[in-house]
Amino acid sequence: MPLVSPLHRDPLIDGRQSERAMMVRRGVQRLMVARRVSLLPEVVLASGRRADLVCLGEKGEITIVEIKTSIEDFRVDRKWPDYRRFSDRLYFATHPGVPLEIFPEDCGLILSDGYGAELMREAPEHRMPPATRKALTLRFARVAADRLVQAEWAANPFGSDETGPFGLFEDAGDDYEPPA
């Protein structure tokens, strides 16, 4: 799944997320950045499930944030309990138009308005096994690196005048000398 698409108004949208989900995500992202937490949206886990936000804290703790934009969105989703296996803490994030009482008490809760977010309820900790933590931390690093390359190529898909997208002198021939 490409993270960056030059065809959308916002190149970080892959078409699966509603405008409201993106609004909630922006507020949560701002909250996490303020808390010095790194995060990646739309990460596929080892189970094949795709987490809305995977967050990595300064001490290596992993948090998953599941975004819900309506009562119906919450009711039809049966995959979120699986996220506990891949996180130390599990949160739901929503916006002010969704009643907060629908969310389980044993999960954290974040309320977002798109400009920021507030932690309404802390998530209980349930530490992952070390092997799962290592695998997910490596997955986080690889996804982040791959997306950085995709973003770079989307910003400059053909490289400079002298180079292609891989930074090589691709079509120059053997006698080509780069400009000084």
C-alpha positions as MATLAB code, in Angstrom:
seq = 'MPLVSPLHRDPLIDGRQSERAMMVRRGVQRLMVARRVSLLPEVVLASGRRADLVCLGEKGEITIVEIKTSIEDFRVDRKWPDYRRFSDRLYFATHPGVPLEIFPEDCGLILSDGYGAELMREAPEHRMPPATRKALTLRFARVAADRLVQAEWAANPFGSDETGPFGLFEDAGDDYEPPA';
ca = [
       0.000    0.000    0.000;
       1.605    3.269   -1.020;
       1.585    5.943    1.636;
       2.294    8.738   -0.786;
       0.137    9.338   -3.839;
       0.686   12.348   -6.114;
      -2.907   11.985   -7.385;
      -4.617   13.100   -4.166;
      -4.878   16.626   -2.827;
      -3.153   15.337    0.288;
      -0.412   12.853   -0.692;
      -0.634   11.064    2.686;
      -4.159    9.773    2.031;
      -4.485    6.404    0.306;
      -8.247    6.652   -0.222;
      -9.361    4.314    2.583;
      -9.853    6.959    5.242;
     -12.839    9.278    5.483;
     -12.347   13.012    5.930;
     -13.598   12.642    9.499;
     -11.094    9.841   10.245;
      -8.297   12.007    8.861;
      -9.450   14.863   11.092;
      -9.336   12.615   14.175;
      -5.936   11.274   13.092;
      -4.465   14.796   12.769;
      -5.470   15.696   16.317;
      -4.075   12.433   17.719;
      -0.855   12.911   15.786;
      -0.433   16.367   17.304;
      -1.051   14.989   20.795;
       1.485   12.189   20.336;
       4.138   14.480   18.875;
       3.676   16.804   21.866;
       4.219   13.758   24.116;
       7.458   12.913   22.216;
       5.965    9.777   20.720;
       6.776    8.728   17.138;
       3.911    7.354   15.119;
       3.017    5.770   11.810;
      -0.460    5.543   10.302;
      -1.868    2.474    8.567;
       0.639   -0.190    9.644;
      -0.009   -3.809    8.723;
       0.685   -6.094   11.677;
       1.916   -9.710   11.633;
      -1.706  -10.849   11.917;
      -2.502   -9.119    8.617;
      -4.634   -6.523   10.388;
      -3.969   -2.856    9.637;
      -3.680   -0.594   12.680;
      -4.794    3.021   12.265;
      -1.846    4.406   14.257;
       1.136    2.597   15.740;
       3.083    4.708   18.228;
       6.594    4.167   19.541;
       7.583    5.850   22.805;
      11.028    6.941   23.958;
      11.512    3.787   26.045;
      10.332    1.407   23.305;
       6.727    1.102   24.471;
       4.267    0.455   21.657;
       0.771    1.902   21.571;
      -1.959    1.314   19.009;
      -4.671    3.897   18.441;
      -7.845    2.715   16.715;
      -9.866    5.541   15.168;
     -13.664    5.357   15.273;
     -15.794    8.058   13.676;
     -19.316    6.852   14.499;
     -21.311    4.443   16.639;
     -21.774    2.204   13.603;
     -18.043    2.272   12.838;
     -17.398    0.942   16.354;
     -20.212   -1.643   16.292;
     -19.185   -3.308   13.012;
     -15.489   -3.518   13.882;
     -14.564   -6.870   15.382;
     -10.812   -6.702   14.726;
      -9.694   -4.318   17.454;
      -9.295   -6.936   20.253;
      -6.512   -8.508   18.146;
      -4.485   -5.296   18.528;
      -3.800   -6.082   22.188;
      -1.295   -8.753   21.093;
       0.711   -6.078   19.276;
       0.715   -3.227   21.769;
       1.527   -2.342   25.348;
      -1.457    0.000   25.413;
      -4.572    0.218   23.244;
      -6.564    3.407   22.718;
      -9.648    4.406   20.820;
      -9.714    7.876   19.305;
     -12.851    9.671   18.227;
     -14.368   13.127   17.810;
     -16.932   15.047   19.905;
     -19.884   13.767   17.822;
     -19.490   10.188   19.090;
     -20.722    9.266   22.604;
     -17.705    8.274   24.690;
     -19.633    5.709   26.742;
     -19.695    3.241   23.807;
     -15.967    2.551   24.162;
     -14.737   -0.254   26.435;
     -13.484    0.777   29.860;
     -10.425   -1.474   29.529;
      -9.046    0.646   26.652;
      -7.704    4.161   26.658;
      -9.731    6.949   25.080;
      -8.652   10.031   23.117;
     -10.955   12.824   21.987;
      -9.795   14.747   18.906;
     -11.095   17.810   17.116;
      -8.474   17.763   14.368;
      -6.473   20.630   15.813;
      -5.475   18.750   18.903;
      -6.600   15.920   21.132;
      -7.165   15.229   24.786;
      -6.488   12.045   26.671;
      -9.832   11.239   28.279;
      -8.836    7.884   29.791;
      -5.419    6.296   30.172;
      -5.059    2.810   28.688;
      -4.062    0.011   31.029;
      -0.661   -1.479   30.331;
      -0.384   -5.054   29.088;
       3.245   -5.649   28.138;
       3.986   -7.580   24.963;
       6.366  -10.534   24.930;
       9.950   -9.486   24.038;
       9.946  -11.320   20.695;
       6.737   -9.573   19.607;
       8.148   -6.211   20.705;
      11.344   -6.752   18.719;
       9.474   -7.839   15.592;
       7.079   -4.895   15.755;
       9.850   -2.392   16.487;
      11.735   -3.643   13.430;
       8.533   -3.469   11.383;
       8.018    0.120   12.564;
      11.558    1.072   11.509;
      11.291   -0.578    8.086;
       7.875    0.955    7.330;
       9.148    4.393    8.367;
      12.248    4.083    6.183;
      10.272    2.820    3.192;
       7.774    5.663    3.505;
      10.551    8.219    3.724;
      11.958    6.951    0.419;
       8.476    7.001   -1.141;
       7.984   10.592    0.032;
      11.346   11.610   -1.383;
      10.587   10.022   -4.747;
       7.113   11.575   -4.835;
       8.624   15.007   -4.203;
      11.229   14.527   -6.938;
      10.217   11.483   -9.019;
      12.877   11.882  -11.694;
      15.779   13.047   -9.576;
      17.755   16.097  -10.600;
      18.831   16.763  -14.170;
      21.849   14.516  -13.694;
      20.326   11.632  -11.786;
      17.410    9.258  -11.829;
      15.280    8.332   -8.801;
      18.074    6.133   -7.436;
      20.707    8.873   -7.610;
      22.570    7.106  -10.426;
      23.822    8.463  -13.734;
      21.428    6.166  -15.557;
      21.308    7.259  -19.192;
      24.607    9.048  -19.462;
      26.789    6.402  -21.060;
      30.338    5.430  -20.143;
      31.968    8.746  -21.057;
      29.571   10.956  -19.083;
      31.066   13.339  -16.566;
      28.700   15.041  -14.123;
      28.677   18.848  -14.058;
      31.229   20.450  -11.734;
];
